[in-house]
């Protein structure tokens, strides 16, 4: 693995740690609140981040990943917590999945980062390209979660 690939995996793990730190101390109830003016809750954002990373890898490689069944129905683009069912992973389950995802991706794809595929959106051709994009996407959702958290904790009854 090259130095820049080591840096990429370090970023993947570090930013995921930061995401999980933002939700530390929140209750399941808080994670499920959809404040007025928001479309989703913290729980949805966590599931979406998890799904997005694997979906982009699947889109590029045309190979199945570790995405659990029904995740796209609950956490895909355009979905909302209104789509949740009793089977939708809990806040705690999502935190666990997110915690283990970076090492799973590293162990599964580290030897394939430079493998070239047919280009997808924005000309992404490698798994490395996809990971750069998904890290950026995760950062956007970290900000959304921070906004939700601030609203929820500042507006307690």
C-alpha positions as CSV (number, residue, x, y, z in Angstrom):
1,X,0.0,0.0,0.0
2,X,1.3,3.4,-1.0
3,X,1.8,6.3,1.5
4,X,-1.2,8.2,0.0
5,X,-3.4,5.1,0.4
6,X,-2.3,4.8,4.0
7,X,-3.3,8.5,4.5
8,X,-6.7,7.8,2.8
9,X,-7.5,4.9,5.2
10,X,-6.3,7.0,8.1
11,X,-8.7,9.7,7.0
12,X,-11.5,7.2,6.6
13,X,-11.0,6.0,10.2
14,X,-10.4,9.4,11.7
15,X,-13.4,11.1,10.1
16,X,-15.6,8.1,11.1
17,X,-14.3,8.5,14.7
18,X,-15.3,12.2,14.5
19,X,-18.8,11.3,13.2
20,X,-19.3,8.8,16.1
21,X,-18.1,11.4,18.6
22,X,-20.7,13.9,17.4
23,X,-23.5,11.4,18.4
24,X,-21.9,10.3,21.6
25,X,-24.1,10.8,24.6
26,X,-27.3,11.1,22.6
27,X,-30.3,8.9,23.5
28,X,-32.2,6.7,21.1
29,X,-35.1,9.1,21.6
30,X,-33.0,12.1,20.6
31,X,-31.6,10.3,17.6
32,X,-35.2,9.8,16.3
33,X,-36.4,13.4,16.6
34,X,-37.1,15.3,13.4
35,X,-37.1,18.9,14.4
36,X,-39.4,21.4,12.6
37,X,-37.7,22.5,9.4
38,X,-35.6,19.3,9.0
39,X,-36.4,16.4,6.7
40,X,-34.6,13.7,8.6
41,X,-33.2,12.7,12.0
42,X,-29.8,11.7,13.3
43,X,-30.6,8.0,12.9
44,X,-31.4,8.4,9.3
45,X,-28.2,10.4,8.6
46,X,-26.1,7.6,10.2
47,X,-27.8,4.9,8.1
48,X,-27.4,7.0,5.0
49,X,-23.6,7.5,5.5
50,X,-23.2,3.8,6.0
51,X,-25.2,3.0,2.9
52,X,-23.6,5.6,0.7
53,X,-20.1,4.3,1.1
54,X,-21.1,0.8,0.0
55,X,-23.5,1.9,-2.7
56,X,-20.7,3.8,-4.5
57,X,-18.4,0.9,-4.3
58,X,-21.2,-1.3,-5.7
59,X,-21.9,1.2,-8.5
60,X,-18.3,1.3,-9.5
61,X,-17.4,-2.4,-9.2
62,X,-20.8,-3.9,-10.1
63,X,-20.2,-6.3,-7.1
64,X,-22.3,-6.8,-4.1
65,X,-21.0,-5.3,-0.8
66,X,-22.0,-5.8,2.8
67,X,-25.1,-3.6,2.6
68,X,-27.8,-5.3,4.7
69,X,-31.1,-6.0,2.9
70,X,-33.5,-3.1,2.8
71,X,-31.0,-0.4,3.7
72,X,-31.7,1.4,0.4
73,X,-35.4,1.5,1.3
74,X,-34.7,3.1,4.7
75,X,-31.6,5.2,4.0
76,X,-31.3,5.8,0.3
77,X,-31.4,9.1,-1.4
78,X,-34.9,10.6,-1.1
79,X,-36.0,8.4,1.8
80,X,-37.0,9.5,5.2
81,X,-37.6,8.1,8.7
82,X,-41.2,7.8,7.6
83,X,-39.9,4.8,5.6
84,X,-38.6,3.0,8.7
85,X,-40.1,-0.3,9.8
86,X,-39.6,-2.4,12.9
87,X,-36.7,-4.1,11.1
88,X,-34.8,-0.8,10.5
89,X,-31.6,-0.9,12.5
90,X,-31.7,1.0,15.8
91,X,-29.5,4.0,16.7
92,X,-27.1,1.6,18.6
93,X,-27.0,-0.9,15.7
94,X,-26.1,1.9,13.3
95,X,-23.3,3.2,15.5
96,X,-21.9,-0.3,15.6
97,X,-22.1,-0.7,11.8
98,X,-20.4,2.6,11.3
99,X,-17.7,1.8,13.7
100,X,-16.8,-1.4,12.0
101,X,-17.2,-0.2,8.4
102,X,-13.8,1.5,7.9
103,X,-11.8,-1.6,8.9
104,X,-14.1,-3.8,6.8
105,X,-13.5,-1.6,3.7
106,X,-9.8,-1.5,4.4
107,X,-9.5,-5.3,4.8
108,X,-11.7,-5.9,1.8
109,X,-10.5,-3.3,-0.7
110,X,-7.0,-2.2,0.2
111,X,-5.4,-4.4,-2.5
112,X,-7.9,-3.1,-5.1
113,X,-7.7,0.7,-4.6
114,X,-6.1,1.3,-7.9
115,X,-8.1,-1.2,-9.9
116,X,-9.6,0.6,-12.9
117,X,-13.3,0.2,-13.7
118,X,-15.6,1.9,-16.2
119,X,-16.1,5.4,-15.0
120,X,-19.1,6.4,-13.0
121,X,-20.3,9.9,-11.9
122,X,-17.6,12.6,-12.0
123,X,-15.3,10.2,-13.8
124,X,-14.6,8.1,-10.8
125,X,-12.7,5.0,-12.0
126,X,-11.2,3.5,-8.9
127,X,-12.2,2.5,-5.4
128,X,-9.8,5.1,-4.1
129,X,-11.7,7.7,-6.1
130,X,-15.0,6.5,-4.6
131,X,-13.6,6.7,-1.0
132,X,-12.5,10.3,-1.5
133,X,-16.0,11.2,-2.7
134,X,-17.7,9.3,0.2
135,X,-15.4,10.9,2.8
136,X,-16.5,14.3,1.5
137,X,-20.2,13.2,1.6
138,X,-19.7,12.0,5.2
139,X,-18.5,15.4,6.2
140,X,-21.6,17.0,4.8
141,X,-23.7,14.6,7.0
142,X,-21.6,15.3,10.0
143,X,-22.6,18.9,9.7
144,X,-26.2,18.0,9.3
145,X,-26.0,15.8,12.4
146,X,-24.3,18.7,14.3
147,X,-27.1,21.0,13.3
148,X,-29.7,18.4,14.4
149,X,-27.9,17.8,17.7
150,X,-27.7,21.5,18.4
151,X,-31.4,22.0,17.7
152,X,-32.4,19.0,19.8
153,X,-30.2,19.8,22.8
154,X,-30.9,23.5,22.7
155,X,-34.6,23.1,22.6
156,X,-35.2,20.6,25.4
157,X,-38.6,20.9,27.1
